[in-house]
């Protein structure tokens, strides 16, 4: 009891209002004292009901969390795919091609298959355009794309230089081969004998021809 006003009704039956005595009687609810507990109230709740309520609340919270998390993952994927995931995948493909030596210039060397040549040129143009698009960004991916772009240009320049060197070397080899073949023919005994006979035949023919006289 913490309120003095409570004692007006619950101290003694003589001090209580007559209308309260008429309703509740004089036997219960009296003898209270200030700052002293006058009774307790205990409420019993079945544990199964509490556990089931907690389980339902936990299931609801987890369902909401999973739903929100799934929606967030889908939205993040949709937002990051064109801005982060696709550029990273493209840079990964470029790095694989650089490692495998498959990067080509926009105008690859001519081949016997015209369709293959056009397809290679188209693929090279697509890869170069995608890399240039990523390189225009001002973030870390753009800087990484610039590095890859520089690497691709160096690889293509080295490949073209190596191709030109191989072509020049092939020409020199062909010329050397022809010179060896000609030397092998001219140094052959049969060829020398045939050449000697041809010179002898030419000399005899010149001797047998009548000399031209001056009509004057």
ChimeraX attribute file (.defattr): number of C-alpha atoms within 10 A of each C-alpha:
attribute: neighborCount
match mode: 1-to-1
recipient: residues
	/A:1	14
	/A:2	11
	/A:3	10
	/A:4	10
	/A:5	10
	/A:6	13
	/A:7	18
	/A:8	16
	/A:9	19
	/A:10	18
	/A:11	16
	/A:12	14
	/A:13	19
	/A:14	12
	/A:15	12
	/A:16	16
	/A:17	12
	/A:18	12
	/A:19	9
	/A:20	12
	/A:21	15
	/A:22	9
	/A:23	8
	/A:24	10
	/A:25	12
	/A:26	14
	/A:27	8
	/A:28	10
	/A:29	14
	/A:30	17
	/A:31	12
	/A:32	18
	/A:33	16
	/A:34	14
	/A:35	10
	/A:36	9
	/A:37	10
	/A:38	12
	/A:39	7
	/A:40	5
	/A:41	4
	/A:42	5
	/A:43	4
	/A:44	5
	/A:45	8
	/A:46	7
	/A:47	9
	/A:48	9
	/A:49	10
	/A:50	11
	/A:51	11
	/A:52	11
	/A:53	12
	/A:54	12
	/A:55	12
	/A:56	12
	/A:57	12
	/A:58	12
	/A:59	12
	/A:60	12
	/A:61	12
	/A:62	12
	/A:63	12
	/A:64	12
	/A:65	12
	/A:66	12
	/A:67	12
	/A:68	12
	/A:69	12
	/A:70	12
	/A:71	12
	/A:72	12
	/A:73	12
	/A:74	12
	/A:75	12
	/A:76	11
	/A:77	14
	/A:78	12
	/A:79	12
	/A:80	13
	/A:81	14
	/A:82	11
	/A:83	13
	/A:84	13
	/A:85	14
	/A:86	13
	/A:87	21
	/A:88	17
	/A:89	12
	/A:90	16
	/A:91	21
	/A:92	12
	/A:93	13
	/A:94	21
	/A:95	17
	/A:96	13
	/A:97	14
	/A:98	17
	/A:99	10
	/A:100	9
	/A:101	12
	/A:102	13
	/A:103	23
	/A:104	24
	/A:105	19
	/A:106	16
	/A:107	13
	/A:108	16
	/A:109	12
	/A:110	10
	/A:111	10
	/A:112	7
	/A:113	8
	/A:114	10
	/A:115	10
	/A:116	12
	/A:117	16
	/A:118	15
	/A:119	11
	/A:120	19
	/A:121	17
	/A:122	15
	/A:123	16
	/A:124	18
	/A:125	16
	/A:126	13
	/A:127	18
	/A:128	19
	/A:129	12
	/A:130	14
	/A:131	21
	/A:132	16
	/A:133	13
	/A:134	24
	/A:135	21
	/A:136	13
	/A:137	14
	/A:138	9
	/A:139	11
	/A:140	10
	/A:141	18
	/A:142	18
	/A:143	15
	/A:144	16
	/A:145	25
	/A:146	18
	/A:147	13
	/A:148	19
	/A:149	19
	/A:150	12
	/A:151	14
	/A:152	21
	/A:153	16
	/A:154	12
	/A:155	18
	/A:156	20
	/A:157	14
	/A:158	12
	/A:159	16
	/A:160	16
	/A:161	12
	/A:162	12
	/A:163	13
	/A:164	12
	/A:165	12
	/A:166	12
	/A:167	12
	/A:168	12
	/A:169	12
	/A:170	12
	/A:171	12
	/A:172	12
	/A:173	12
	/A:174	12
	/A:175	12
	/A:176	12
	/A:177	12
	/A:178	12
	/A:179	12
	/A:180	12
	/A:181	12
	/A:182	12
	/A:183	11
	/A:184	11
	/A:185	13
	/A:186	13
	/A:187	11
	/A:188	12
	/A:189	10
	/A:190	11
	/A:191	13
	/A:192	13
	/A:193	11
	/A:194	12
	/A:195	13
	/A:196	12
	/A:197	12
	/A:198	12
	/A:199	12
	/A:200	12
	/A:201	12
	/A:202	11
	/A:203	11
	/A:204	11
	/A:205	10
	/A:206	11
	/A:207	10
	/A:208	8
	/A:209	8
	/A:210	7
	/A:211	8
	/A:212	6
	/A:213	6
	/A:214	5
	/A:215	4
	/A:216	3
